């Protein structure tokens, strides 16, 4: 299992202001580094969430009964890794606060098989400046397993970013 950012900082797209975010709307997607979602990760997620459905944790039964012939990751496990993937390719220097604001839409469109290398594509769709130095960003995200014919997850993810100038204005 990969932890931390294993890649050089030059590979990270940096947004140091609301204006830099706004100028990136509609640009090509930023692609994260891949992460292997292995059986150990799936089992640990099942323990934490108490979701031990056989298709996730019973390798023998999955081999015998699943159309995928092996276990698959929980959709919520894959979705929960968005913060990791985002941090592997996007940074917000000068931000005093970056918050997960929620989702407008999430669709689980294909399974993530145990052992898959998975990454995320982040396309910035909209930036709404809610006050000076603070913005709500709408990211269209596609989570993809290497070699899969289509993305596993599509999500419209909302993130709130607050920069130093917003904090100074309130002081």
C-alpha positions in Angstrom: 0.0 0.0 0.0 1.3 3.4 -1.0 1.3 6.2 1.6 2.2 9.8 1.4 3.1 11.6 -1.9 5.7 9.4 -3.6 6.2 11.9 -6.4 8.2 15.0 -6.9 6.6 18.3 -5.9 6.9 19.6 -9.4 4.2 17.1 -10.5 1.7 18.9 -8.2 -0.6 21.6 -9.7 -0.6 24.5 -7.3 -3.4 27.0 -6.8 -2.3 29.9 -4.6 -5.4 32.1 -5.0 -9.0 32.3 -6.0 -7.9 33.9 -9.3 -5.5 30.9 -10.1 -8.4 28.6 -9.5 -10.7 30.6 -11.7 -8.2 30.7 -14.6 -8.0 26.9 -14.5 -11.7 26.2 -15.1 -12.2 24.2 -18.3 -8.6 23.2 -18.6 -7.5 19.5 -19.1 -7.9 17.3 -16.1 -5.2 16.9 -13.5 -4.4 13.2 -13.0 -3.4 11.7 -9.6 -0.8 9.1 -9.1 -2.1 5.6 -8.9 -2.7 3.7 -5.6 -3.1 -0.1 -5.3 -6.4 -1.0 -3.6 -5.5 -4.5 -2.3 -7.3 -7.0 -0.2 -5.7 -5.8 3.0 -7.1 -2.3 2.5 -10.5 -3.7 1.6 -10.6 -5.9 4.7 -9.5 -3.0 6.9 -12.2 -0.8 5.5 -14.8 -3.6 6.0 -13.8 -3.8 9.7 -14.0 0.0 10.3 -17.4 0.4 8.5 -18.7 -3.0 9.6 -19.6 -3.8 6.0 -18.4 -7.3 5.5 -20.5 -8.3 2.5 -18.9 -11.4 1.0 -18.3 -9.7 -2.4 -15.7 -7.5 -0.6 -14.1 -9.9 1.9 -14.6 -13.6 1.0 -12.1 -14.4 -1.7 -13.1 -18.0 -2.1 -16.8 -17.2 -2.5 -16.0 -14.3 -4.8 -14.0 -16.7 -7.0 -16.9 -19.2 -7.1 -20.0 -16.9 -7.2 -19.0 -13.3 -8.3 -19.2 -12.4 -11.9 -15.8 -10.6 -11.3 -14.1 -13.8 -10.1 -12.5 -11.9 -7.2 -13.4 -9.5 -4.5 -14.2 -5.8 -5.2 -13.6 -2.7 -3.2 -16.4 -1.0 -1.4 -17.7 2.0 -3.4 -17.3 4.2 -0.3 -13.7 3.0 0.1 -12.9 4.2 -3.4 -14.8 7.5 -2.8 -13.0 8.1 0.5 -9.6 8.0 -1.2 -10.4 11.2 -3.1 -8.6 13.3 -0.5 -5.5 11.2 -1.0 -5.6 11.4 -4.7 -6.2 15.1 -4.6 -3.2 15.7 -2.4 -1.0 13.6 -4.8 -1.6 16.1 -7.6 -3.2 19.3 -6.3 -2.0 21.8 -3.7 -3.4 25.0 -2.3 -0.4 27.0 -1.0 -1.4 30.1 1.0 -4.8 28.5 1.8 -5.7 28.7 5.5 -8.5 26.2 5.1 -9.5 23.6 2.6 -12.8 21.8 3.3 -14.7 18.9 1.8 -18.0 20.7 1.1 -19.8 17.7 -0.2 -21.0 16.1 -3.4 -23.7 17.1 -5.9 -23.6 13.7 -7.6 -21.9 10.4 -7.1 -22.2 7.4 -9.4 -20.5 4.0 -9.0 -20.3 2.9 -12.6 -17.9 -0.1 -12.5 -16.3 -2.3 -9.9 -12.7 -1.8 -8.6 -11.3 -5.3 -8.4 -9.0 -6.2 -5.5 -5.4 -5.5 -6.5 -6.2 -2.8 -9.0 -4.1 0.3 -9.5 -6.5 3.2 -9.3 -6.2 6.9 -9.9 -8.4 10.0 -10.2 -8.9 12.7 -12.8 -9.9 16.1 -11.5 -11.5 18.6 -13.9 -12.3 22.0 -12.4 -15.8 22.9 -13.6 -16.7 26.0 -11.6 -15.2 28.4 -9.1 -17.6 30.6 -7.1 -16.0 33.3 -5.0 -18.3 33.3 -1.9 -16.4 36.2 -0.3 -13.0 37.8 -1.0 -10.3 35.2 -0.8 -12.7 32.3 -0.4 -14.2 30.1 -3.1 -16.4 27.0 -3.6 -14.9 24.8 -6.3 -16.8 22.3 -8.3 -14.6 19.4 -9.5 -15.8 16.7 -11.9 -13.9 13.6 -10.8 -13.5 10.3 -12.6 -11.9 7.4 -10.7 -10.3 4.9 -12.9 -8.7 1.4 -12.5 -5.9 0.7 -14.8 -7.0 -1.5 -17.7 -10.7 -1.1 -17.0 -13.0 -0.3 -19.9 -14.6 2.7 -18.1 -14.3 4.7 -14.9 -15.4 3.2 -11.6 -16.8 6.4 -10.1 -18.0 9.7 -11.4 -18.5 12.4 -8.8 -19.2 16.1 -8.7 -17.1 17.2 -5.7 -17.4 20.5 -3.9 -14.4 21.9 -2.1 -14.3 25.2 -0.1 -10.9 26.9 -0.2 -10.1 29.9 2.0 -6.9 31.9 1.4 -4.9 34.2 3.6 -6.5 37.4 2.3 -9.9 36.1 3.5 -8.6 35.5 7.0 -6.9 38.9 7.1 -10.1 40.6 6.0 -12.0 39.1 9.0 -9.4 40.0 11.5 
